Amino acid sequence: MRFRFNPIYTALLVALSTGSYAEDAQDSVVKTLGTITVTSGRPTSLPTQIPTTFESITKEQIQQTINATDSEDALKYFPSLLVRKRYIGDYDHAVLASRASGTGNSARSLVYADGILLSNLLGNGASFTPRWGMVTPEEIERVDVLYGPFSAAYPGNSAGAVVDYVTRMPDKFEGHAKVSGFTQNYDLYGTHSTFSGHQESVSLGDRRGAWSWWINASHLDSDGQPIVIVSKPLSTTASAANPVTGAVAGKDTKNNPTQILGTTGQTQTTQDQGKIKLAYDFSPTLRASYLLGWWQNNTTRTPETYLRDAAGNPVYSGPVSIDGRAYTLGQTDFSASRADQNHVMQALSVKSNTRSTWDWEVAASVYDYQKDQVRASGTAYPNAAFGGAGTLTDMSGTGWNTLALKGTWRPDGTKGAHIVDFGYQRDAYQLRTSTFSTSNWITANAGARSSSFNGDTNLQSLYAQDSWRIAKDWKTTLGGRLEQWQASNGSLSNSNTTVAFSDRNENYFSPKAAVAYQATPQWALKASLGRAIRFPTVSELYQGSLDPATNILSRNDPNLKPEKSWTSELTAERDLGKGLLRTTIFHEDTKDALYSQLNVATNVTNIQNVDQMRTTGLEVAYQENDVALLGLDLSGSVTFADSKTIKNANNPASVGKWQPRVPKWRASALATYRPDERWAYTFGARYSGRQYSQLDNSDVNGFAYTGVSSFFVTDIRVRYQIAKQWSASLGIDNLNNKKYWNFHPYPQRTILAELKFDLD
């Protein structure tokens, strides 16, 4: 069954506006008792009354300081956050990492737009990217981040962070248009090329009486650098047959010598996005909102061989001799692929906003993979460029839907001594993936089935939390979340056999607590504690393989346990008048962490439960505007994390080793100088220490394909306000041209330019 617009699911949804409906002014954020109050601008969907770590960035800051080509770029300088973006328009691997969760743990963070779920919780890992493409940088009003699982209003996937993109909704007619271009000169191994692209977007909105509307459309055409390195271990077999030249000597992640033969995955992507938002105010305190979002992507990924025969012809397959040693190139070593995707998101909500004794919301959303196909070549280049056998992977019918019934009770009305939030939520995920052989990988229809895996998960939750001002300088929040998780309809197939899995049904309770004390007018102290249950995703449960000879499961475990984390933090905040200095000590203890690893007893590598992981760290964040009245805005953060595997019966060699992709140190800094109202000059820097991909930390060389390296990169941006409605900017990302890795190579020095028109 495919997800369609259905009154049962879309009769209601997460509000596109959660506060004063006519407000669209400059944001003003007030911090008292360690909590956040938005006094103007569109409010966040996050529970700002909870005294815990909260960070934010406005549209003005994004426009002036960040070279933002994709919506995830807005998170570039947030404390402890990292988005693994491999190229502009990276739609399938740009996952979010947080304090104690690496880029291999995408299901340990949540991303929303106006409260609408963008996180792809069908799986956990690099290929389950939040649907960033459903939001363009130009429609962002503000981005808010709540750190840690301290709100009962969110499932255990909030263990790392909850991100909410607050997008624009007008109170008068406005229009916006932007054109931009970008280019990088890329030089790695035997690849010496320039990769460029361009982007265009336009937005219109208005409010007339009780109606308001917003339309946004964008187009992206981007060429990214190659992301896959083709290499072979150094051969010990002598041969002089079929000699070739062009190979580059290298080392793998364990410092073993290799021969680097070329690349695949040079990505050419064309993406189109459209969005319509409608709102109707039945009264000043009751609003209905509807959203329709559409995203389309066409991508080709092609190979490049470095090898040349004696006549100078490129060599892609067959036996060859390199420096007198024998190697064999398989038919798919230099593979190519094409993706054709069409996704639709819909949402509807009815919400009251009296800010008095009672408020309520009824909301629902649907995200539908209406079309999602990837074709891959099965024969060697150059013949594969014209067709030939291959595979077709089809995910059509995959998607998720949500339903939420929310209430807020203020027993003392507008005084706000108590704010009680409660509600019911239902999140349902449906994964449908089938791979077929095809006679022509470019054009032919699906042939015989090669493999398939399917399954559903369903999470129903009841939650309640009370934020209570217990005294003039004290505030506390107590809450809990009762969850019922179900996994059903799971199956795994090969070409001739299907194995079905038993349904599962489990219940858990997660308590939450936080307290804040306003020690002085300048100092606030906060403490938070929360339990998070992160349930296995459909992909973790059912994506695997069947032995073709015995039809026995060999790569998955449908009985995986959920992750169970206790997270705590202690924070001291200093109000600087025009800024804030924050120091946070955080601690996380996780039982049954979900990771891919080798089980040394069975010699099987798959998703398994790691008995215990523990992270203790310190985060210092600073932000101040107009420092010393010099027109200089400064911000920065430093994070230290001691993150280790404590117990792991399946792979004892990992005990005492660093958690994968969580660096010991990370930092960022941003300085913006505005000498007048027209010019803004920004310099940014980002740093990450040594990381590992393997639980046993055996990948000691991070500067190689599949490795995760340290990095220090700098960025600049210059913005000029040409006239009231026109602005231009020029920027460079990775100014120092660092060559660094997160499994794949990151972009090298990239120059970006944009021209923007705003009518409002």
Rosetta blueprint (number, residue, H / E / L):
1 M L
2 R L
3 F L
4 R L
5 F L
6 N L
7 P H
8 I H
9 Y H
10 T H
11 A L
12 L L
13 L L
14 V L
15 A L
16 L L
17 S L
18 T L
19 G L
20 S L
21 Y L
22 A L
23 E L
24 D L
25 A L
26 Q L
27 D L
28 S E
29 V E
30 V E
31 K E
32 T E
33 L L
34 G L
35 T E
36 I E
37 T E
38 V E
39 T E
40 S E
41 G L
42 R L
43 P L
44 T L
45 S L
46 L L
47 P L
48 T L
49 Q L
50 I L
51 P L
52 T L
53 T L
54 F E
55 E E
56 S E
57 I E
58 T E
59 K H
60 E H
61 Q H
62 I H
63 Q H
64 Q H
65 T H
66 I L
67 N L
68 A L
69 T L
70 D L
71 S H
72 E H
73 D H
74 A H
75 L H
76 K L
77 Y L
78 F L
79 P L
80 S L
81 L L
82 L E
83 V E
84 R L
85 K L
86 R L
87 Y L
88 I L
89 G L
90 D L
91 Y L
92 D L
93 H L
94 A L
95 V L
96 L E
97 A E
98 S E
99 R L
100 A L
101 S E
102 G L
103 T L
104 G L
105 N L
106 S H
107 A H
108 R H
109 S L
110 L E
111 V E
112 Y E
113 A E
114 D L
115 G L
116 I E
117 L E
118 L L
119 S L
120 N L
121 L L
122 L L
123 G L
124 N L
125 G L
126 A L
127 S L
128 F L
129 T L
130 P L
131 R L
132 W H
133 G H
134 M H
135 V L
136 T L
137 P H
138 E H
139 E H
140 I E
141 E E
142 R E
143 V E
144 D E
145 V E
146 L E
147 Y E
148 G L
149 P L
150 F L
151 S L
152 A L
153 A L
154 Y L
155 P L
156 G H
157 N H
158 S H
159 A H
160 G L
161 A E
162 V E
163 V E
164 D E
165 Y E
166 V E
167 T E
168 R L
169 M L
170 P L
171 D L
172 K L
173 F L
174 E E
175 G E
176 H E
177 A E
178 K E
179 V E
180 S E
181 G E
182 F E
183 T E
184 Q E
185 N E
186 Y E
187 D E
188 L E
189 Y L
190 G L
191 T E
192 H E
193 S E
194 T E
195 F E
196 S E
197 G E
198 H E
199 Q E
200 E E
201 S E
202 V E
203 S E
204 L E
205 G E
206 D E
207 R E
208 R E
209 G L
210 A L
211 W E
212 S E
213 W E
214 W E
215 I E
216 N E
217 A E
218 S E
219 H E
220 L E
221 D E
222 S E
223 D E
224 G L
225 Q L
226 P L
227 I L
228 V E
229 I E
230 V E
231 S E
232 K E
233 P E
234 L L
235 S L
236 T L
237 T L
238 A E
239 S L
240 A L
241 A L
242 N L
243 P E
244 V L
245 T E
246 G L
247 A L
248 V E
249 A E
250 G E
251 K E
252 D L
253 T L
254 K L
255 N L
256 N L
257 P E
258 T E
259 Q E
260 I E
261 L E
262 G E
263 T E
264 T E
265 G E
266 Q E
267 T E
268 Q E
269 T E
270 T E
271 Q E
272 D E
273 Q E
274 G E
275 K E
276 I E
277 K E
278 L E
279 A E
280 Y E
281 D E
282 F E
283 S E
284 P L
285 T L
286 L E
287 R E
288 A E
289 S E
290 Y E
291 L E
292 L E
293 G E
294 W E
295 W E
296 Q E
297 N E
298 N E
299 T E
300 T E
301 R E
302 T E
303 P E
304 E E
305 T E
306 Y L
307 L L
308 R E
309 D L
310 A L
311 A L
312 G L
313 N L
314 P E
315 V L
316 Y L
317 S L
318 G E
319 P E
320 V E
321 S E
322 I E
323 D L
324 G L
325 R E
326 A E
327 Y E
328 T E
329 L E
330 G L
331 Q L
332 T L
333 D L
334 F L
335 S L
336 A L
337 S E
338 R E
339 A E
340 D E
341 Q E
342 N E
343 H E
344 V E
345 M E
346 Q E
347 A E
348 L E
349 S E
350 V E
351 K E
352 S E
353 N L
354 T L
355 R L
356 S L
357 T L
358 W E
359 D E
360 W E
361 E E
362 V E
363 A E
364 A E
365 S E
366 V E
367 Y E
368 D E
369 Y E
370 Q E
371 K E
372 D E
373 Q E
374 V E
375 R E
376 A E
377 S E
378 G L
379 T L
380 A L
381 Y L
382 P L
383 N H
384 A H
385 A H
386 F H
387 G L
388 G L
389 A L
390 G E
391 T E
392 L E
393 T E
394 D E
395 M L
396 S L
397 G L
398 T L
399 G E
400 W E
401 N E
402 T E
403 L E
404 A E
405 L E
406 K E
407 G E
408 T E
409 W E
410 R L
411 P L
412 D L
413 G H
414 T H
415 K H
416 G L
417 A L
418 H E
419 I E
420 V E
421 D E
422 F E
423 G E
424 Y E
425 Q E
426 R E
427 D E
428 A E
429 Y E
430 Q E
431 L E
432 R E
433 T E
434 S E
435 T E
436 F E
437 S E
438 T E
439 S L
440 N L
441 W L
442 I L
443 T L
444 A L
445 N L
446 A L
447 G L
448 A L
449 R E
450 S E
451 S E
452 S E
453 F E
454 N E
455 G E
456 D E
457 T E
458 N E
459 L E
460 Q E
461 S E
462 L E
463 Y E
464 A E
465 Q E
466 D E
467 S E
468 W E
469 R E
470 I E
471 A E
472 K L
473 D L
474 W E
475 K E
476 T E
477 T E
478 L E
479 G E
480 G E
481 R E
482 L E
483 E E
484 Q E
485 W E
486 Q E
487 A E
488 S E
489 N E
490 G E
491 S E
492 L E
493 S E
494 N L
495 S L
496 N L
497 T L
498 T E
499 V E
500 A E
501 F L
502 S L
503 D L
504 R E
505 N E
506 E E
507 N E
508 Y E
509 F E
510 S E
511 P E
512 K E
513 A E
514 A E
515 V E
516 A E
517 Y E
518 Q E
519 A L
520 T L
521 P L
522 Q L
523 W E
524 A E
525 L E
526 K E
527 A E
528 S E
529 L E
530 G E
531 R E
532 A E
533 I E
534 R E
535 F L
536 P L
537 T L
538 V H
539 S H
540 E H
541 L H
542 Y H
543 Q L
544 G L
545 S L
546 L E
547 D L
548 P L
549 A L
550 T L
551 N L
552 I L
553 L E
554 S L
555 R L
556 N L
557 D L
558 P L
559 N L
560 L L
561 K L
562 P L
563 E E
564 K E
565 S E
566 W E
567 T E
568 S E
569 E E
570 L E
571 T E
572 A E
573 E E
574 R E
575 D E
576 L L
577 G L
578 K L
579 G E
580 L E
581 L E
582 R E
583 T E
584 T E
585 I E
586 F E
587 H E
588 E E
589 D E
590 T E
591 K E
592 D E
593 A E
594 L E
595 Y E
596 S E
597 Q E
598 L E
599 N E
600 V L
601 A L
602 T L
603 N L
604 V E
605 T E
606 N E
607 I E
608 Q E
609 N E
610 V E
611 D E
612 Q E
613 M E
614 R E
615 T E
616 T E
617 G E
618 L E
619 E E
620 V E
621 A E
622 Y E
623 Q E
624 E E
625 N L
626 D L
627 V H
628 A H
629 L H
630 L L
631 G L
632 L E
633 D E
634 L E
635 S E
636 G E
637 S E
638 V E
639 T E
640 F E
641 A E
642 D E
643 S E
644 K E
645 T E
646 I E
647 K E
648 N L
649 A L
650 N L
651 N L
652 P H
653 A H
654 S H
655 V L
656 G L
657 K L
658 W E
659 Q L
660 P L
661 R L
662 V L
663 P L
664 K L
665 W E
666 R E
667 A E
668 S E
669 A E
670 L E
671 A E
672 T E
673 Y E
674 R L
675 P L
676 D L
677 E L
678 R L
679 W E
680 A E
681 Y E
682 T E
683 F E
684 G E
685 A E
686 R E
687 Y E
688 S E
689 G L
690 R L
691 Q L
692 Y L
693 S L
694 Q L
695 L L
696 D L
697 N L
698 S L
699 D L
700 V L
701 N L
702 G L
703 F L
704 A L
705 Y L
706 T L
707 G L
708 V E
709 S L
710 S L
711 F E
712 F E
713 V E
714 T E
715 D E
716 I E
717 R E
718 V E
719 R E
720 Y E
721 Q E
722 I L
723 A L
724 K L
725 Q L
726 W E
727 S E
728 A E
729 S E
730 L E
731 G E
732 I E
733 D E
734 N L
735 L L
736 N L
737 N L
738 K L
739 K L
740 Y L
741 W E
742 N E
743 F L
744 H L
745 P E
746 Y L
747 P L
748 Q L
749 R L
750 T E
751 I E
752 L E
753 A E
754 E E
755 L E
756 K E
757 F E
758 D E
759 L E
760 D L
